[in-house]
Amino acid sequence: MLIIPAIDIKEGKCVRLLQGDPDRKTVYSDDPVGQAKKFEDLGAQLIHVVDLDGAFDGRPVNGELVMSIAQSVNVPIEIGGGIRNADTVKVYLDAGIRRIIIGSAILEKEFEDIIAASPECIIAGIDARDSMVATQGWKEVTRVKAVDLVDQVMQKGIREIIYTDIATDGMLSGPNIAAYESLLGQFPGLKLTASGGVSSVEDLKNLQKLEKDGLTGAIVGKAIYDGRIELKEALDAVS
C-alpha cells in the first residue's frame, strides 16, 4: 500500500482545508515545489497534488505551478482539481504527468477517447458526504449515490478510484474504513485509494488490512503537516 502525501494548492500556497471549506484554511508552506522535494527526499513514491482554486473555479488555476512540481521531482505526481474537459487532460499529459484525477465529469462523452487511449493515466476522483456524491469543489452535494457513480465509472473501463470521505477530511478523526470495505466488497477488481481522516500510523495499518481486497494507497495530508505522522515512519510501518 502506498502512503501518498498531499499538496493542496490555494493561491500558490500549500494549504489544508477542514472538510473542504475554504473559510477553514491553514497555510503550511509558501513553497509547494519545495514541499514536494521534501516528500521525495523522505521516500514518497507518489505525491498527490490538488489545484484547490481550480476545483472551486472549474478550470485549472495553478496549472503552471503543478507542472513545476512535476518537473522538479523524480517521483510521479497525480493531479486533480479543475479538470473538467479533455483539453486540460491533454495539457497535463503533454507535460509528462501520467496520473490525472477527474471527478464526476469523467462520465462525459468527451473523455471517452482519452480513457480508451490512456486508461492507465485516468483516475476517477469520487468525493462523498454521507455516501452521496459532492461536486464543484465539494460545494454541492448531489442526489447521486457514490456507489452508483463507482459502478458507472467501472463500466467506462476505469479501475482506479480515489474515494474521499468529506466528513473526515482534515478532521484527523480516522478514516471511514467501513465505506472502503463496502466498496471493495461490491466491486471486485477495483483499485481504491483512501482519502480523508488519517490521523496516525495505526490508521494506516488498519487500512493496510484492506490491501488484499484492492486498497492500493492512502492519501495523508493534515496529519503530516501537524506532525502527528512522520512520513518516513509511516512508510517504514507499511513497507
PECORVEN-V196568 format. One record per backbone hydrogen bond with DSSP energy under -0.5 kcal/mol. CO is the residue of the C=O (numbers start at 1). NH is the residue of the N-H. If there is no record, write none. Layout:
# PECORVEN-V196568
co=CO nh=NH
co=CO nh=NH
This chain:
# PECORVEN-V196568
co=2 nh=4
co=2 nh=218
co=3 nh=5
co=4 nh=220
co=5 nh=48
co=7 nh=9
co=7 nh=50
co=8 nh=10
co=8 nh=15
co=9 nh=52
co=9 nh=53
co=10 nh=13
co=12 nh=32
co=13 nh=10
co=13 nh=15
co=14 nh=28
co=14 nh=29
co=15 nh=8
co=16 nh=26
co=17 nh=19
co=18 nh=21
co=20 nh=22
co=21 nh=18
co=21 nh=24
co=24 nh=18
co=26 nh=16
co=26 nh=28
co=29 nh=14
co=31 nh=35
co=32 nh=36
co=33 nh=37
co=34 nh=38
co=35 nh=39
co=36 nh=40
co=37 nh=41
co=38 nh=42
co=39 nh=44
co=40 nh=43
co=45 nh=76
co=46 nh=5
co=47 nh=49
co=47 nh=78
co=48 nh=7
co=49 nh=80
co=50 nh=9
co=50 nh=52
co=51 nh=55
co=52 nh=56
co=53 nh=57
co=54 nh=58
co=54 nh=59
co=62 nh=66
co=63 nh=67
co=64 nh=68
co=65 nh=69
co=66 nh=70
co=67 nh=71
co=68 nh=72
co=69 nh=72
co=69 nh=73
co=76 nh=47
co=78 nh=49
co=79 nh=101
co=80 nh=51
co=82 nh=84
co=85 nh=89
co=86 nh=90
co=87 nh=91
co=88 nh=92
co=89 nh=93
co=90 nh=94
co=91 nh=95
co=92 nh=97
co=93 nh=96
co=99 nh=79
co=99 nh=101
co=100 nh=102
co=100 nh=123
co=102 nh=125
co=103 nh=106
co=104 nh=107
co=105 nh=108
co=108 nh=111
co=109 nh=112
co=111 nh=115
co=112 nh=116
co=113 nh=117
co=114 nh=118
co=118 nh=121
co=118 nh=122
co=119 nh=122
co=121 nh=100
co=121 nh=123
co=123 nh=102
co=123 nh=125
co=124 nh=126
co=124 nh=162
co=125 nh=127
co=126 nh=164
co=127 nh=134
co=128 nh=166
co=129 nh=132
co=131 nh=146
co=132 nh=129
co=133 nh=142
co=135 nh=139
co=135 nh=140
co=136 nh=139
co=140 nh=135
co=140 nh=142
co=144 nh=133
co=145 nh=148
co=145 nh=149
co=146 nh=150
co=147 nh=151
co=148 nh=152
co=149 nh=153
co=150 nh=154
co=151 nh=155
co=152 nh=156
co=153 nh=156
co=153 nh=158
co=154 nh=157
co=159 nh=161
co=159 nh=191
co=160 nh=124
co=161 nh=163
co=161 nh=193
co=162 nh=126
co=162 nh=164
co=163 nh=165
co=163 nh=195
co=164 nh=128
co=164 nh=166
co=165 nh=168
co=165 nh=169
co=168 nh=171
co=168 nh=172
co=168 nh=197
co=169 nh=19
co=175 nh=177
co=176 nh=179
co=176 nh=180
co=177 nh=181
co=178 nh=182
co=179 nh=183
co=180 nh=184
co=181 nh=185
co=182 nh=186
co=183 nh=187
co=187 nh=190
co=190 nh=192
co=191 nh=161
co=192 nh=194
co=192 nh=216
co=192 nh=217
co=193 nh=163
co=194 nh=219
co=195 nh=165
co=197 nh=174
co=200 nh=204
co=201 nh=205
co=202 nh=206
co=203 nh=207
co=204 nh=208
co=205 nh=209
co=206 nh=209
co=207 nh=210
co=208 nh=211
co=210 nh=213
co=210 nh=214
co=210 nh=215
co=211 nh=214
co=214 nh=192
co=214 nh=216
co=216 nh=2
co=217 nh=194
co=218 nh=4
co=219 nh=196
co=220 nh=6
co=221 nh=224
co=221 nh=225
co=222 nh=226
co=223 nh=228
co=223 nh=229
co=224 nh=227
co=229 nh=231
co=230 nh=234
co=231 nh=235
co=232 nh=236
co=233 nh=237
co=234 nh=238
co=235 nh=239
co=236 nh=239
